[in-house]
C-alpha cells in the first residue's frame, strides 16, 4: 500500500500527510467518505441494464473540473466517513438489492482502502463485477493496486487539448496522464466480455468523452486517438449531457449546452472512421435527472 503520510497517489503529488487529517488537492484525509450508495440507472446499457448499477459515490476529487456536474461532492461538501469494513458491507448490500455490478465513482484518492474493501467483500460473498469510474487523472502504479480486483474500467478521456485541460481542470498534463492511465486499464481488463444471458458487460473498457460546447475539434482528437490506439477492442461512449452548473464569466462558452449540430458532427466523424463499438445519446439528454441526490442515501 502506498503511504498516506506522504501522499503521491495521483498526479498532483501533494505529499501531504493524509494519515493525520491533512488534505491535499482531492480535499480528503485518509478516512474514506462517501456521499451516496444506491442503484443507478443512467450508465451505459451494458453497465446499468434493467436492475441498475450499484453506484458508490466517493467524496472529493483530484481533478475538480470547473464545469463538474457533481460539484458538491467534488468540493468535499457532502460525505459520511465509513470504515473499510463498512464499505465492504455496502458493496454486499448493493448486491442483495440486485445491482448488476459495484460502480466505484471517483475513488482515485482512496484506492488503497477501496482495494482492501473489495478483497474483504469478495471473501464475504461478493460475486458481481467491479466497475471503476474515473476521470483518468490517475497514475498507472496506483491503478496497479486494483489489478485483479476491477473487472470493468469506465474512464473519461476529457481532453486531447492541453490548453483546455489547463483552463477547465488546472491539469495541463491531463492528455499525457490519461493516455498512460487508460493503457494500464486496458492491460488489466482487456477486450469486452459479456454475460451470455443478460448481455451485460463482465469485463472490458468503456472510454467516455463528454462533448463540450465549442470543442468539436477536441472531441475529434479524442476519437482519433482512441480508435488509432485500440480500434474496436474498447467501447467509446460519446455524451452530450453537458449542463452549465453556474454562470461562467471567465469561460463564457461554458454557459450553454452542446448544440444538436455539434453533437451530430462528432457522431458522424466517429461513423466515418468506421467505429462500431460506440454508445451515443439520443434526444434531449442534458437533464438534471442524470445527477443523483447526494444525500447520504445508502451510507
N, C-alpha and C positions, 0 to 999 in steps of 0.2 A: 504493500500500500504506500502511495506517495504521502509524504509528510504534510500534515495540515498546519504545522507550525512554521512553515516557510513555503506557503502555497504557490505552486507553479503548475497547477492542474491544467490551466488554459493558457492561450497565447498572450494574455495580459501580463502574466508573470509578476503578479503583485508582490510576492514574497512576504505577505503578511502572516501573522500568527493567528490563524483562524481557530486554533485549539483553545485559545484564551479569550475568544469572543471578538477578536479583531475582524473587521470586514474589509474585503478587497473590492475590486470593481463590481463583482457579482452582487454585493450588498449583503452577503450572508456569512455567518460564522460556520463552524464545523457541525453545528446542530442542524439536522435535516428539518426543513419546514415545507409543508405542502398546503395548497390553497383549495384543492378540490380533488376528490377521488370518486368518479362516477362513470356510468355508461355514457359514451359519447358517440353520436350518430353522424357526424359531419366529416369524417375522414374519407379517404378513397374507398370505393365499394369493396375492394378486396381486403380492406382493414376493418371497416365498420360492419359490413354485412348487414343482416337484419337485426341481430341482437345487440349490436354496438360494441365499441372498443372500450376496454377498461382504462380510461384515461386518468393518470395521476399527474396533476399539475404542480410542479415544484416552484417554490418561491425564489425569486432572484433570477438574474440573468447576467452572463458575461459579455453580451453584445449590446443590449439596450438600444435597439434601433429607435430613432426619434418618432417613427410612424407606428410603433408597436400596437397591435390590436389587443394585447394582454398587458397593457401598461401597468395596471395596478399590482400585478404580481411581479412583473419585471423590476419594478421600483421597490420591491420588498414591502409594500404597504399592507398586504394580506398574507397570512400564513400561520399555521399552527405547528409547533415543534413536535416531531414524532421520533421515537427510538427506532433503531434498526429492526428490533423485534416487532414493533407496532407496524412498521412499513410492510414487513413480510405478511403480517396478518391482513393488512389492507389488500394486498395482492390476492390472497386466498379468498377474501370476502367477495372481491370483484369476480373471481372465477365462479363462486357459488351463485352469483347473481346472473350468470350466463354470458359474461364477457367473452368475446372471441379471442381476446389477447389482453396483455397488460401493456399499456401505452405510456411510456415514460416521457413526459413533456418537459423539456428544458431541464435536464438533470445533470448537465455538464459539470457543475461545480460541486456535485455530491456523488461523483462516480464511485469512489472507494466505498462509501456507505451503501449505495444502491447495489453494488456488486455483492456485498455481504448479505443484503436483504434477499436478493434473488436466490442465492445459494441456500439460504435458510428456508425460504418459501418452497423451493423445489424439494428439499428434504421432507417438508411437511405436506407435500402432495400437489404442488403447483405443476400443471402439465401444459397449460396453454402457452402460445408463443409470447416472447418478449419483444416489444417494438420500442426502438429508441428514436425519439422525435426531437430533432436538434437543428440549430441554426447553422451547424457545420463549422462554427468557430471553435475548433477542437484541436488538440494535439494528438497525433497518432499514438504516442506512448500512453496517453490517458485512455484512449479507445481500446488499446490492447488489454486493459484490465477487464474489459467486457467480452473478450474473445471466448466463445463457447457458451456465453450467457445470453447474449442478444441474438434473436433469430431474424428479425427484420429491422433494417435501418430505414428511417424516414427523414433524411436530411434535406435542408434547404440548400440551394445554390443561388444566393441572393444577387450576387454581383460578379461580373467579369470586368467591370469598370472600377478601377481603384479610386477614381475621383468620387464616384457615387458612394462607394464604401466608406470613404473618409467623411463625406458630408452627412450621410444618413446614419452611420453606425460608429463613427470615430475609429475605424479599423481599415486603414489604407491597405494593409496586408491581407485583407479578407480573401481575395481571389486565390492567392498562393496557399494560404492556410486551408481554405475549404477544399481545394482540389486534392491536397495531400490527405485530408481527413476522409473524404469520400472514397479515395483509393483504398484506404485502410478498411473502411466499411465494406467495400466490395470484396476485398481479400477475405474478410471474415464470413460474409453472408452469401456471396456468390450469386449465381443466376436464380431467377424466380422458381420457387417450388410451391405447388398448390395442393390443397386438400381436395381429393377427387370427388368427395360427396358434396361439399359446400362451395367449392370454387374459391375459398378464401386463401390468401397467401400464408404460407407456413414459413417461408424463408425467402430472403431476397432484399433488394434495394429499390426504393422509390424516391427519386430526387425531385423535390418540389421547387418551383420557381413562381414567386408572386410577381406578376407583371405590374410594373409601376407606371403611373401616369407620366407620359413624355419620355419613356425609357424603352421604346421598342428595340432600339439598337442593342441595348444591354441584354434584353431577352433573347434576341437572335444569337448573340455571342455565347450566352449560356447554353442554348440548344446546340450550337455548333460544337462546343467543347464536349458536351456530354455524348453526343452522337458519334463524334470522331473518336472518342476515347472508349466508349462502352457499347456502341451500337444498340442492339435490342436486348443486351444482357441485363439492362436495368429498365425500369419504367421512368418516364418523365411526366410529372404532374404539373400542368400549366394552369395557374389560378388567376382569376380575375376579381377576387373578392376584396381588393384593397379598399379600405374605408377611411377617410380622414377622421382622426380621433380628436383633433383640436385644430385651431387656426394657426397656420404656419406663416409667419411673416418673413422668415429668412429663406424659406424654400416654397414660394407661392405655388409651384407646380404640384405640390402635395395636397393642395386644398380642393382637389376634385377626384372623382373616381376615374378609373380607366374607361375610356370610351369603347363602345362596341367595335368601332373601326380599328382601334389599336389592338384589341384582343384578337380580332379576326386576322389581322396582319401576322400576328405571332403564330396563330394556329395554322394558317396557310403556309407559313415558312416551314414549320415542322412537317407538314404533309408533303410539301415539295421536296424535302430532303429524303423522304421515304420512311420516316419514323412510324413504326407500327405499335410499339408498346408505349402508349401515352394515355393520360387522363386529361380531359378538358371539362370545363364547366359551361353549362348551357343556361341561357336566360339571365335574369337579373339576380346575381348571387351576392352582391355586396350588401349583406343584411346583418343586423346585429344578432340575428339568431345563430350565427356561426360562433359568436362569442359567449361562452357559458358564464354563469354567475359564479364568481369566485367568493363563495360564502361559507367555505369550510365544509361543504357537503361531503359526507363520507369519511371525514378525518377524525 
